[in-house]
Structures are given as C-alpha cells and as structure tokens.
C-alpha cells in the first residue's frame, strides 16, 4: 500500500506492506454409522473445519416418516439408541457468524446384522 499526501505545496509518501488473511470457508460433515440395529445405541460426530473462531454445534433428529426436527444436543458428538424406524440426524455448525448444515440418514434394521461368527 502506498500513501501520498500533498498539503501546502509539499508532497510526502510512504509505503506499507498490508497482509490480508482470508479464512478457509466453514465446512461440516457428520460421520458415524449408516445402519443401526433396532434398540442399539451408537455415536455420530460433527467434523468441522475452516471458519473463524470457535465452533458451536446444534444437533437435531427426526424420524424418516416425519418432517419435524427436534433439537437434541450441542456437543461435537451425539449418541442415541435407535428407534424402531429409520431416522435423520442434522448438525448445524456455526463459526464467526457463518453457519453450515449437514444431514445424515440412518437406516434402522429390524433384525441384528449377522457377522461371520455372530448372529
């Protein structure tokens, strides 16, 4: 940046180096299981990056058959037992006045998933 000032017939100038930092855009995603056996509990995690300042979290939940979201938590992770039907989780992450949202569908299985040795 160069500044030139003229006053009363005199001119003076000065140079200054100006550094501008542009933050990485705020992003968020939910990680955790896509399938859950009915009656069992598990945990999902909000993975936030970018933005400015600290992150705040708002988790919401709704059954797949509903359109109504319910607030259920404010930590960076959320644990819940599976209901008897599939559901959605949503996390809203805010940082420095910017907000992003991510949704995650969880299919609830009526019967436990069988592994190679367990069922």
C-alpha positions, 0 to 999 in steps of 0.5 A, a space after each residue: 500500500 502506498 500513501 501520498 499526501 500533498 498539503 501546502 505545496 509539499 508532497 510526502 509518501 510512504 509505503 506499507 506492506 498490508 497482509 490480508 488473511 482470508 479464512 478457509 470457508 466453514 465446512 461440516 460433515 457428520 460421520 458415524 454409522 449408516 445402519 443401526 440395529 433396532 434398540 442399539 445405541 451408537 455415536 455420530 460426530 460433527 467434523 468441522 473445519 475452516 471458519 473463524 473462531 470457535 465452533 458451536 454445534 446444534 444437533 437435531 433428529 427426526 424420524 424418516 416418516 416425519 418432517 419435524 426436527 427436534 433439537 437434541 444436543 450441542 456437543 461435537 458428538 451425539 449418541 442415541 439408541 435407535 428407534 424402531 424406524 429409520 431416522 435423520 440426524 442434522 448438525 448445524 455448525 456455526 463459526 464467526 457468524 457463518 453457519 453450515 448444515 449437514 444431514 445424515 440418514 440412518 437406516 434402522 434394521 429390524 433384525 441384528 446384522 449377522 457377522 461371520 461368527 455372530 448372529 
